[in-house]
């Protein structure tokens, strides 16, 4: 199996896991109630800051790849609203079209 196909499969597994957890969590409590509980502790706030700092880095990476605001902005909004769900979708789409790992991560870099 080639590396982009492995990355694609891992992204699909992550999306399946996240979807399952989101559905199961929704039966326990609403998103708003869950966020209130998380934000009520310092560890919860730390986790949210960690998440959004990582998403900001992913947003910069996406912006460097897409190169136009029209292609970048929807991904930035998706990152803010869905977190790493959007990251997994983005990487899965890139992996599906790529022939090498380099093309997934650094599509504009010259090949060696």
N, C-alpha and C positions, 0 to 999 in steps of 0.2 A: 504494500500500500504506500502511495507516495505521501510526503509530508502535508501538502495542502488538503488532501482527503482526510488525513488524521485530524488536522485542525478543524475542518468542517464537521467531522463526526463528533469531536469534543464540544464544539459550539452547540450542535443539536442536542447533545446530552445535557449540557448546561441549561439550555432553553427549556428542555423538558423538566428538569429538576426545578428550575425557578417557577415555571408555570404551575407545577404540582404544588409547590410550597405556597404560592400566591393564592391559589384556589383553597387549599386547606386552611390557610391563615384567615381568609375571608369568612369562613364558616365560624371561626372562633371570635373574631371581632372586626370592626371596620378599620380601614386604613387610618383614618383620623385618630381613633382610639389607640391604635397600635403606636402611631407616631407620638402621641401624647405620653404614653408610657415610656417609650424609648427616651424621649427628650427630658423626662423627669429625673434621669440619673446622669451623673457625670460620664459614666462609661457609655451611656447611650449617646450623649452629645459628642463624645470623642469618636465613637463609631460613625456617626453621621458626618462629622468633619472629615474623618479619614476617607469615607466614601466619596464625598463631594470634591475633595482635593484630587483623588484618583480620577474621578470623572472629568475634572478640569484638564488633567494631563492627557486623557484620552481625547478630549475635545480639541486640544492643540494639535495632537497627532492627526486627527481626522482633518482639521483645517489645513495642515501641511500637505496632506494627500489630495484633498479635493480642490484646493486652490481657488475656489470661488465661494462667495457668501451664499449664493443661491443653492449650492450643493451642500454647504457646511451647516447652515442655520437649522434645517430640519433635524439633523443629527444632534446638534447641541441641545435643541428643545427636547428631543427624545431622550437624551442622556439625563437631562434635568428631571424629566417626568417619570422615566422608567428605570433609571440607573443602569446597572450592568446588563440588563435585558437588552438594551439598545446596543451596548458594546458587543455582546454575543451575536446579535443580528448583523451588525456591521462587519465583524471579522468573518462570520460565516459567508456573507455575500462576497467578500474579497477572496476568501479561500476557495470558493466555488469556481471563480474565474482564474485563479492563479495556477501557474505550473510549478512554482518554487516558493519556499518560505519567504525568500527575499521579496518576491512580488506582493506578498500579503502585507509585509511590514514596511518596506521601503520601495514602493513601485517606481519611483523616479530615479533610483540609484542605478549607476551603470553596472552591468553584469561583469563578473570576473571570469 
